[in-house]
């Protein structure tokens, strides 16, 4: 594979959208849900994929109504069956596009399609920040997942696979898996920290607004296979706002945030977190990294409106699953919930 995909935002968008349409040639509820979730997040993607999605929806509805009426065993994963049954009950045309609003510095989104999925491992209590890779667990080497990769090839000397995110909460939300056949656990090393730093800067030359994110194990990383989140935002993440003290402003961020413009200094800080068994989320942008140490998931009370705080939430974006929450949450509530993750670091 060549790197033409990354030559411009227009080429990247076209390949991203065409890849979603091509996925609908495959059977399976999971693929349909993935394409629908990406379409409901981005209006441009919706317009590009709508005709193919609608055709697939009618095809699948006919199939599953027959199977259910005939009393046949449904062999798809239970999560996918549940989501699709909710869609059938609600109606294809009732799926809302993701909405955004801001309250002071904070960003909220009403992500309708994500509300249909069942709770996952992210609700589990985690002990520690490292777990050995489990070949019998869920990982990116599973054969059925390979069709969900829309690019693979060599980038900066490493083999890289890029997968669609099944339930995106950022534009062009994708999962980058370097050297996936090596079956590395979700535990950052200097080598891969430097790699992501470098390719973020490289891709930033042609893809403005690009960022990479990392959830350490224990910081709402649901897959224990080394991976990073790619996103492209038209508007900066709230954590990058100049109002915050970590960016030279006068307002304290609700949790600790350290900012580095040197990848080696950033690694020394990350390594110190490893030594202290502190979980963290990272936001890589060209030439800068935001490091956010936090409480381990499951060790603090979650708000009823939240499905957990991973990289997007700790960087100031919040996903809500009903419209009342979306319209009613205010900045004091958001800051209070985020402050529950705050952790005191050794000086």
Protein Blocks (a to p, Z undefined) as FASTA:
>chain_A
ZZklmmpmklmmmmmmmmmmmmmmpgcjklmmmmmmmmmmpmklmmmmmmmmmmmmmmmm
mmmmmmmmnopacfbdfklmmmmmmmmmnopklpccdddddehjbccdddfklmmpccdf
klpccedjbdcddfkbccfkbmklmmmpcbdcdeehiacdddddfbacbehiacddehkl
nopacdddfklmmmmmmmmmmmmmmmghiacddddehiapabdcdcddddddfbdcfklp
ckbmklopabdcfbdcdddfbfklmmmmmmmmmmnopacdddddehiacddddddehiac
cdfkbgbjcfklmnopacdfbfklmmmpcfklmmmmmmmmpccddZZ
